[in-house]
Structure formats: structure tokens, C-alpha cells
Amino acid sequence: MSRFFTKTLSALQPYTPGEQPQNMQYIKLNTNESPFPPAPGVLDAISAEEVSKLYLYSDPDCKALTEAIAKRYGLRPEQVTVGNGSDEVLWFTLRAFCDEQTPLAYSDITYGCYKTWCSMLNVPSKILPLKDDYSVDTALYRGLNATVMVTNPNAPTGICLPLADIEDVLRANPDNVVIVDEAYVDFGGESAVSLIERYENLLVVQTCSKSRSLAGARLGFAMGNPELIADINRIKFSFNPYNVNRLTCLAGIAAMEDEDYFRACTGAVAATRDRVAAELKEMGFALTDSRANFLFAESSRIPGGELYRKLKEKGILVRHFDKPRLENRLRITVGSDRQMDALLAALRELGA
Ligand SMILES: *Cc1c(COP(=O)(O)O)cnc(C)c1O
């Protein structure tokens, strides 16, 4: 840190992203990307003609993209806004709906960025511990007097909350915004989008990074009542009005319009997940019931950190979090069948 770095952020602990080796010498199962390329229409949408228009700014309203998302989810365009990855959208929601007096409530074991953003924005965290089996204790979510973040399915556990529980949280916190981060919902979760018309305090945030094979394009979106969406747009237009670039707008539209490809990819990932989970259980691994595109697995024989390093030596990258209650677990992205067979073979060789 230089002596010029602002003192107010001297304690900031940035989020550590999963390793992104640029030469692909690894089987990469560490950052929950899709093993499949983007929908074929994405490649057609990003033509040389479109690249030649990059000297012009993108549409600050992302009108065509917003309309495509609204259409896909049965919403009106004013119920949708987009951002540079759902990370940015989530940051906007924290900026809009939290402050020193309005904490953010979230689980002790969940997506690490929430904590980082809270410290960056000077927002207090209200930490709600998961039960011993990593399930959510919904009794803790009543009258919180905080903006509430529900990650559904949760990361890195993959555990899903039924819609009835989300509805309970919405009803128990009528004067606070409840954000449901649905980054992984397309692999078998139940989306809260269907509740938007009934709950004015609900914001659903999704991403094209995982289920639509566009992690590198950076595209996420929020869905909710038009006033909440307008609030998020106030933040966006006070920060970076051109936050979604021209090529990503086009890629996002093409991805939204190809429902068959979307279903084929998410279905294949879910099927591979369930097959590999069954094999790992047979080998003695402890697993949660993951409805996401990753497994949260614990070997009965090799500690988590050691297994992570041994897999890396064998050319397979997975994610290990050196934190309480997580240190013996690995978060393993569900890749292609071939990649997962290589993982299972490596685990057998290692005696895991
Ligand atoms: C991956 C992820 C995100 C962020 O995804 P973007 O690539 O920024 O769209 C947000 N929340 C959770 C829980 C995630 O796992």
C-alpha cells in the first residue's frame, strides 16, 4: 500500500478470485464457469461490423438487451436493469439499499464478495450462521432491520432454499429490501422471479457467467419492481453510465434468445453433477445436496488443503477455502463429462 492510499480503506481485504491460468494447462474446475462455449448466435452477433462500431459508446439504457431479458422472464423492461457482471449489479444494490444505519445481513458461509463490499462501503455486516449441516436457519431471518442477502442456491454449499422460505423472509422483512442472488439458480434451483409482482421489497439478481457461458463478457442483471430498478439505475448513472459494452449487449441478447441451447447446457451440467456426486459418495466423500454447477465435497481420507494441492500437481484446479468450517471441503466446478472422469480418476489414484 502506498502512503497515498486512503486511510479510510486501509483495512480493506480484497476478494481473492480463483486462479485464472492463461495458458489452459489445467483442467479448470475452480471458478464455476460453463464447460460449454456461448450459444452459437453469440458468435454471429459479434461480427466484424459490430467490432468496427467500438469507437461509439454503448447504449447507456441497454434497451434492446433489457427488453430481451424482460421477455425471457415474463417481465416488463422497467423491471430489469443490467450491469458489468452481477458483481457490479450487487455492488449497486448495496450502494443503493445499505448504509451505516442499514446493515447487510448474510450467511457466515457464502459468497466472499459481500463482506468485501460491506467494508468498502462502510456498511455493517449482520452475520447469520448456517446450521452444522450448512443449511440455512430461516428462523434467524425475521425482523432483521437490515437489507437481506439470500444466495440461492448458496455458494460454496450449493444448497437450495425452497420458494416458500424465500417468501417467509420477504414477509418477515417488509420494510427492507431482500436481494436474492441467483447466480446458480438455472442448474436446479427455484427462482424467485415469480414473486416479483407480489413483493415490492424483492430484488432478484442473476448472471450470464455460469449458465449462459458468458463469464468473460461480464453480464449480470437485476429484476424487481420498477422503483427498486430505478434506484439501482440512479447509482449506475452516478458511476458508469456505459457499464455494459456494445459487444456484451449483443452477446447477451443472443444468449437470452436461444432457449434450447440454454436448456441443453444447464441440463447436461446438472446430469453430470448428479452422476459425479453419486460416484463420490460411493468413494466415501461427504457431499451437500448441491443444486448448483459445483459440488461441495469432503474426502474422508485426505484433508482439503492437501487434496487441493495434490490435484493441482495432477493438472486439475479446484477451489479450496482456508476458512473455519470450509478447510476440509473442496468446491469442484462441474465440467464436461470428460473433465469429471479425469477428476474421478485422479481422486482414485490419490486414494481420496
Ligand atoms: C459468480 C457469482 C457472482 C458474480 O458473477 P458475475 O460473473 O460477476 O456475474 C455473484 N454471486 C455469486 C454467488 C456468484 O457465485
The ligand as a MOL file (V3000), in Angstrom:
LIG
                    3D

  0  0  0     0  0            999 V3000
M  V30 BEGIN CTAB
M  V30 COUNTS 15 15 0 0 0
M  V30 BEGIN ATOM
M  V30 1 C -20.1890 -15.9250 -9.6880 0
M  V30 2 C -21.0390 -15.2540 -8.6800 0
M  V30 3 C -21.4260 -13.9230 -8.8030 0
M  V30 4 C -20.8350 -12.9630 -9.8050 0
M  V30 5 O -20.9010 -13.2980 -11.0720 0
M  V30 6 P -20.5290 -12.2830 -12.2380 0
M  V30 7 O -19.5310 -13.0240 -13.0520 0
M  V30 8 O -19.9860 -11.0160 -11.6630 0
M  V30 9 O -21.8300 -12.0780 -12.9170 0
M  V30 10 C -22.3070 -13.3940 -7.8910 0
M  V30 11 N -22.7680 -14.1140 -6.8700 0
M  V30 12 C -22.3850 -15.3920 -6.6850 0
M  V30 13 C -22.9150 -16.1340 -5.5300 0
M  V30 14 C -21.5000 -15.9830 -7.5780 0
M  V30 15 O -21.0980 -17.2210 -7.3620 0
M  V30 END ATOM
M  V30 BEGIN BOND
M  V30 1 1 1 2
M  V30 2 1 2 3
M  V30 3 2 2 14
M  V30 4 1 3 4
M  V30 5 2 3 10
M  V30 6 1 4 5
M  V30 7 1 5 6
M  V30 8 2 6 7
M  V30 9 1 6 8
M  V30 10 1 6 9
M  V30 11 1 10 11
M  V30 12 2 11 12
M  V30 13 1 12 13
M  V30 14 1 12 14
M  V30 15 1 14 15
M  V30 END BOND
M  V30 END CTAB
M  END
